[in-house]
């Protein structure tokens, strides 16, 4: 278990790891499987789904306050550029697909940011991000279980 969460109760450790931007469930799920603590998997999924609303309204409030030449503004613009082709081509499902790819930079935070930056209706965006989060969660969980069982994936 990472040291920065070592003093926390077990359940809270997984929430904290899940809420770290750009790693999210991609770190928490394999850790839970590796630690044989699959009982926390539903909590990890719920924590990952809970990222959307605070993130969406944080951007609503803060985006214009980010300096245009700053790192954070550039990062959000790169998210917009990565997600736009998916959303442009496939709409709602494109955003879900973007979030479902279990790679850094394509999770719940990025999907939330992309939905706000691309002016998607919030409830519809939440549903798309949620579908993507569930799909990514299942992929990472399945891969983690296979690796834990000794199957070589690559």
Backbone bond lengths (Angstrom), bond angles and torsions (degrees), N, CA, C in turn:
res aa  C-N    CA-C-N  psi(-1)  N-CA   C-N-CA  omega(-1)  CA-C   N-CA-C  phi
1 X - - - 1.456 - - 1.531 107.98 -
2 X 1.331 118.02 136.47 1.473 120.25 179.21 1.527 111.32 -58.69
3 X 1.325 116.13 144.00 1.459 121.10 -176.15 1.522 113.66 -63.89
4 X 1.336 117.45 -33.74 1.465 118.94 -175.05 1.529 112.65 -66.28
5 X 1.320 118.37 -12.17 1.470 121.10 176.64 1.530 111.88 -115.96
6 X 1.321 117.24 9.36 1.462 120.50 -171.57 1.525 114.27 -62.84
7 X 1.314 119.73 -29.97 1.453 120.87 -178.15 1.516 114.73 -88.60
8 X 1.315 117.24 -1.34 1.469 121.30 -176.72 1.526 111.59 -87.77
9 X 1.339 117.21 156.13 1.471 118.83 172.04 1.536 109.95 -59.97
10 X 1.311 116.67 151.61 1.465 121.25 -175.16 1.521 112.73 -51.84
11 X 1.321 118.15 -48.53 1.459 121.04 -177.15 1.522 111.71 -61.78
12 X 1.327 117.49 -37.15 1.458 121.46 -178.04 1.532 111.61 -72.59
13 X 1.322 116.56 -29.69 1.470 120.51 177.39 1.529 110.40 -57.58
14 X 1.309 116.02 -43.87 1.466 119.48 -177.56 1.524 111.85 -71.22
15 X 1.309 117.26 -34.17 1.466 119.55 176.36 1.527 110.06 -65.41
16 X 1.328 116.74 -46.47 1.470 120.81 -179.45 1.528 110.47 -60.23
17 X 1.308 117.56 -45.57 1.466 120.36 179.39 1.524 110.61 -64.13
18 X 1.320 116.97 -39.44 1.464 120.95 179.41 1.528 111.39 -64.44
19 X 1.308 117.50 -33.12 1.466 120.64 -176.97 1.526 113.85 -85.41
20 X 1.314 118.62 4.06 1.463 120.45 175.88 1.531 107.80 -78.12
21 X 1.342 116.81 118.64 1.474 118.96 -177.91 1.531 112.39 -56.28
22 X 1.296 114.53 143.34 1.453 126.88 175.38 1.523 114.48 72.96
23 X 1.329 119.54 -4.37 1.470 118.51 170.57 1.524 110.71 -118.32
24 X 1.319 118.09 -41.59 1.458 124.78 170.66 1.533 113.20 42.76
25 X 1.315 116.53 -133.41 1.466 121.10 -177.25 1.523 111.89 -68.18
26 X 1.329 117.86 -19.53 1.463 120.59 179.51 1.522 112.15 -63.44
27 X 1.318 118.19 -19.28 1.461 121.67 174.82 1.524 111.17 -103.51
28 X 1.328 116.73 -40.25 1.465 120.26 -174.61 1.524 112.28 -67.82
29 X 1.321 117.62 -40.51 1.469 120.27 -177.98 1.531 111.43 -65.61
30 X 1.344 119.39 -52.21 1.472 117.68 178.38 1.529 112.88 -60.13
31 X 1.336 116.34 -34.98 1.458 119.36 178.50 1.532 110.69 -64.67
32 X 1.325 117.28 -44.26 1.470 120.47 178.50 1.522 110.96 -62.39
33 X 1.329 117.20 -41.10 1.467 120.37 179.02 1.523 109.80 -67.16
34 X 1.326 116.90 -44.37 1.466 121.17 -179.32 1.526 111.15 -63.65
35 X 1.329 117.49 -35.81 1.469 122.27 179.81 1.535 111.76 -84.97
36 X 1.338 117.57 1.96 1.473 123.70 -177.15 1.527 110.84 56.96
37 X 1.332 115.18 41.82 1.461 121.40 179.28 1.531 109.97 -120.41
38 X 1.330 116.07 48.86 1.456 121.43 -179.49 1.522 112.81 -61.17
39 X 1.314 117.35 -15.58 1.464 120.78 177.87 1.531 110.59 -59.10
40 X 1.324 117.78 -24.03 1.467 121.80 -179.08 1.531 113.33 -88.16
41 X 1.318 118.47 -2.20 1.468 120.11 -178.67 1.530 113.36 -59.92
42 X 1.341 120.51 -43.93 1.473 118.00 176.50 1.530 112.66 -60.91
43 X 1.315 117.10 -36.90 1.464 121.35 177.58 1.528 110.62 -64.16
44 X 1.316 117.14 -40.58 1.467 121.26 177.67 1.520 110.14 -62.13
45 X 1.321 116.55 -44.45 1.468 120.19 179.34 1.529 110.95 -62.11
46 X 1.314 117.21 -46.70 1.469 120.73 179.96 1.528 110.82 -63.36
47 X 1.332 116.87 -41.99 1.468 120.30 178.49 1.523 110.64 -62.35
48 X 1.324 116.99 -38.32 1.465 120.65 179.13 1.527 111.07 -68.66
49 X 1.322 117.13 -38.00 1.465 120.85 176.61 1.529 111.39 -67.41
50 X 1.321 116.59 -31.37 1.468 121.36 -177.62 1.518 113.33 -71.87
51 X 1.291 118.23 -6.69 1.470 121.65 179.86 1.525 111.45 -68.66
52 X 1.328 117.78 -30.52 1.466 121.05 -169.22 1.519 114.28 -58.83
53 X 1.317 118.25 -60.61 1.473 120.00 -170.18 1.520 113.67 -63.46
54 X 1.325 119.95 -46.83 1.476 117.41 176.57 1.535 111.71 -62.37
55 X 1.327 116.12 -39.21 1.468 119.47 179.51 1.510 112.51 -64.87
56 X 1.308 116.70 -41.96 1.463 121.59 -178.44 1.530 110.54 -62.54
57 X 1.322 116.36 -47.27 1.462 119.16 -177.54 1.524 112.60 -78.65
58 X 1.330 117.45 -23.15 1.463 120.25 171.64 1.526 109.06 -62.59
59 X 1.324 116.58 -46.70 1.467 119.85 178.86 1.521 111.36 -63.77
60 X 1.313 115.66 -41.29 1.464 120.42 178.10 1.526 110.22 -54.68
61 X 1.316 115.97 -41.81 1.457 121.65 -176.70 1.528 112.86 -82.46
62 X 1.337 117.50 -39.07 1.469 121.11 -168.46 1.522 116.51 -100.71
63 X 1.314 120.44 -23.08 1.467 121.39 -168.60 1.523 112.68 -53.86
64 X 1.300 117.85 -45.54 1.465 120.61 -178.38 1.522 112.19 -68.02
65 X 1.308 117.69 -17.02 1.464 121.75 179.85 1.531 112.68 -86.96
66 X 1.341 117.15 -12.05 1.465 119.96 177.68 1.527 108.69 -72.09
67 X 1.324 117.93 133.37 1.476 118.79 175.63 1.532 109.65 -62.32
68 X 1.325 116.76 133.98 1.471 120.26 -176.21 1.514 113.32 -61.24
69 X 1.309 117.94 -29.41 1.461 119.95 179.67 1.526 112.02 -95.43
70 X 1.338 116.55 8.53 1.461 120.94 -178.30 1.515 113.23 -83.41
71 X 1.328 114.67 162.78 1.458 121.47 -177.83 1.529 111.38 -60.82
72 X 1.325 117.26 -44.22 1.461 120.60 -175.90 1.528 111.76 -64.74
73 X 1.319 116.52 -41.66 1.474 119.96 177.96 1.535 110.17 -62.49
74 X 1.323 116.16 -44.08 1.480 119.99 178.44 1.528 110.70 -63.14
75 X 1.335 117.18 -38.66 1.464 120.55 179.54 1.531 110.76 -62.70
76 X 1.334 116.77 -44.51 1.465 119.73 179.09 1.522 111.35 -65.97
77 X 1.302 117.41 -36.34 1.461 119.52 177.49 1.528 111.27 -68.08
78 X 1.334 117.64 -32.59 1.473 119.13 175.97 1.527 110.34 -69.73
79 X 1.330 117.25 -34.21 1.469 120.61 175.47 1.519 109.48 -63.74
80 X 1.333 116.18 -44.13 1.465 119.82 178.40 1.532 110.09 -58.79
81 X 1.324 116.29 -44.46 1.469 120.46 -178.48 1.527 111.83 -65.04
82 X 1.344 117.73 -36.78 1.467 120.50 179.60 1.520 112.12 -72.12
83 X 1.323 116.86 -38.61 1.472 120.42 -174.92 1.521 112.69 -83.90
84 X 1.309 117.66 -28.88 1.459 121.13 -173.46 1.532 113.92 -54.69
85 X 1.344 119.84 -44.68 1.474 117.71 179.24 1.533 113.15 -60.34
86 X 1.336 117.04 -37.91 1.469 120.52 178.60 1.527 110.26 -65.05
87 X 1.328 115.81 -47.95 1.460 120.41 -176.72 1.526 110.46 -70.21
88 X 1.328 116.79 -39.10 1.470 120.91 179.33 1.527 110.88 -62.06
89 X 1.322 116.00 -42.02 1.464 119.92 -175.86 1.530 112.84 -81.64
90 X 1.343 116.79 -41.35 1.465 120.16 -171.80 1.529 114.20 -116.97
91 X 1.322 118.43 -2.00 1.459 122.16 178.65 1.518 112.92 63.28
92 X 1.314 115.90 -131.17 1.459 124.59 -179.08 1.529 111.39 -51.79
93 X 1.326 116.82 -48.50 1.467 120.71 -179.29 1.521 111.70 -68.16
94 X 1.325 116.43 -27.73 1.461 120.07 176.96 1.522 111.62 -63.60
95 X 1.325 116.22 -41.35 1.463 119.36 177.16 1.527 109.87 -66.37
96 X 1.319 117.62 -41.81 1.473 120.72 177.68 1.534 110.04 -60.83
97 X 1.317 117.46 -42.17 1.462 121.63 178.25 1.523 111.09 -64.11
98 X 1.331 116.93 -42.88 1.466 121.47 178.39 1.527 110.62 -57.81
99 X 1.329 117.14 -44.90 1.468 121.54 -179.41 1.527 110.99 -71.76
100 X 1.323 117.53 -32.13 1.469 121.79 -175.86 1.517 113.67 -70.50
101 X 1.314 118.24 -19.89 1.466 120.79 179.29 1.532 107.27 -70.78
102 X 1.317 118.22 112.40 1.469 119.24 -173.49 1.532 113.23 -81.21
103 X 1.312 115.33 63.27 1.459 121.72 176.28 1.524 108.56 -123.44
104 X 1.332 118.03 152.50 1.467 119.18 176.79 1.534 110.77 -56.62
105 X 1.305 115.46 135.53 1.461 120.50 179.17 1.512 114.55 93.78
106 X 1.339 117.59 4.13 1.466 119.31 -179.84 1.522 112.48 -130.25
107 X 1.304 118.95 20.09 1.457 121.48 -175.18 1.515 113.58 -92.56
108 X 1.328 115.29 -153.21 1.457 121.76 -175.53 1.524 112.45 -63.50
109 X 1.332 117.39 -40.84 1.464 119.14 178.93 1.523 111.02 -63.87
110 X 1.318 116.08 -48.05 1.468 119.62 -179.11 1.521 111.48 -65.58
111 X 1.323 117.26 -40.06 1.460 120.25 177.76 1.515 112.09 -64.86
112 X 1.321 116.10 -39.71 1.462 120.52 176.57 1.521 110.29 -63.04
113 X 1.334 115.97 -47.09 1.464 119.92 179.19 1.528 110.60 -62.21
114 X 1.322 116.58 -43.95 1.466 120.09 -179.76 1.518 110.90 -61.56
115 X 1.324 116.93 -42.60 1.468 119.34 -178.91 1.522 110.94 -63.50
116 X 1.311 117.27 -39.18 1.465 120.00 178.93 1.528 110.26 -70.79
117 X 1.325 116.61 -45.54 1.461 120.58 -178.56 1.526 112.28 -64.05
118 X 1.333 116.80 -29.82 1.470 121.02 -179.08 1.531 111.71 -96.02
119 X 1.317 116.68 12.36 1.470 123.14 175.11 1.525 114.31 57.10
120 X 1.317 116.74 41.62 1.458 119.88 175.75 1.522 109.46 -79.27
121 X 1.308 116.52 150.11 1.459 121.64 176.68 1.531 107.76 -63.98
122 X 1.352 118.68 129.83 1.469 121.00 -171.04 1.526 115.74 -55.67
123 X 1.305 119.33 -44.31 1.473 120.06 -177.87 1.517 110.85 -66.27
124 X 1.313 116.52 -41.24 1.461 120.90 178.03 1.533 110.85 -66.96
125 X 1.329 115.80 -39.28 1.462 120.43 177.69 1.529 110.54 -64.39
126 X 1.336 116.62 -41.02 1.462 120.22 177.86 1.528 111.09 -59.94
127 X 1.308 116.36 -43.22 1.456 119.99 178.76 1.528 111.10 -63.04
128 X 1.326 117.11 -43.23 1.474 120.94 179.16 1.527 110.86 -63.77
129 X 1.326 116.59 -46.79 1.469 120.23 179.18 1.527 109.76 -63.13
130 X 1.313 117.54 -40.62 1.470 121.13 179.19 1.521 111.55 -62.51
131 X 1.318 117.23 -43.75 1.474 120.11 176.80 1.526 110.82 -60.34
132 X 1.318 115.85 -43.60 1.461 120.11 178.64 1.514 112.38 -64.61
133 X 1.324 116.99 -41.57 1.467 121.28 178.63 1.523 110.24 -62.16
134 X 1.318 117.28 -45.20 1.469 120.68 179.72 1.530 110.27 -62.70
135 X 1.329 117.20 -44.01 1.469 120.44 179.43 1.533 110.94 -62.73
136 X 1.327 117.13 -46.76 1.468 120.47 178.83 1.526 110.76 -62.82
137 X 1.316 116.33 -41.11 1.464 121.52 178.23 1.528 110.05 -57.91
138 X 1.331 116.87 -47.10 1.467 120.63 -178.68 1.524 111.85 -65.19
139 X 1.319 117.09 -39.55 1.472 120.93 177.96 1.523 110.65 -63.61
140 X 1.330 116.09 -48.53 1.470 120.33 -178.93 1.528 110.66 -66.00
141 X 1.311 117.02 -40.87 1.466 120.09 178.61 1.527 110.51 -63.16
142 X 1.322 116.70 -47.69 1.466 120.13 178.87 1.514 112.06 -59.60
143 X 1.324 116.61 -46.11 1.472 120.37 179.39 1.531 110.54 -63.76
144 X 1.326 116.61 -40.38 1.473 120.30 179.38 1.530 111.49 -63.93
145 X 1.312 116.52 -42.00 1.471 120.03 178.41 1.522 111.04 -64.90
146 X 1.335 116.22 -40.93 1.474 119.57 178.56 1.525 111.23 -63.32
147 X 1.315 116.59 -45.37 1.471 120.22 178.67 1.526 110.12 -63.51
148 X 1.318 116.85 -41.24 1.454 121.04 178.56 1.518 111.67 -62.12
149 X 1.330 116.45 -31.55 1.466 121.50 179.14 1.524 112.43 -82.43
150 X 1.347 116.60 -2.48 1.448 120.46 176.87 1.527 115.02 96.98
151 X 1.309 118.10 6.85 1.463 121.32 179.21 1.530 108.24 -80.38
152 X 1.333 116.01 131.26 1.464 120.10 176.82 1.524 108.52 -89.59
153 X 1.337 116.01 120.53 1.461 119.81 -176.04 1.519 113.16 -84.16
154 X 1.313 116.89 -28.27 1.467 119.17 -178.33 1.497 111.40 -129.95
